[in-house]
Amino acid sequence: MSWSSLGPVDELWEGEMRAHAVDGHEIVVMRVDGGDVHAFQGICPHQEQRLADGDFDGSKLTCFGHLWEFDATTGVGINPVGCQLARYPVEVRDEQIYVRTEGVVPSYSY
């Protein structure tokens, strides 16, 4: 399994998110309150809006399209419930953020 570098962890501040294209996947990487780094599909499963264009408050990601909300640590839908973002394995090693796309299938069209 190969890991792709997304850059230095100190360039992603707590409460900040960034979009990345990795191996044909649109990914949003977030540094949540407390400093942990999480990576999820970067396209909303509702009507396929770019999640990086939405709002991230450090704990919740809100899509700008229809204001769907997701927990930034799990990807689970807050509003509405019953939906979920695909989660990508992410690691911080040697002060670098790495993500793996193998086996992850984003979900769409809720």
Secondary structure by P-SEA (a helix, b strand, c coil): cbbbbccccccccccbbbbbbccccbbbbbbcccbbbbbccccccccccccccbbbcccbbbbcccccccccccccccccccccccccbbbbcccbbbbbcccbbbbccc
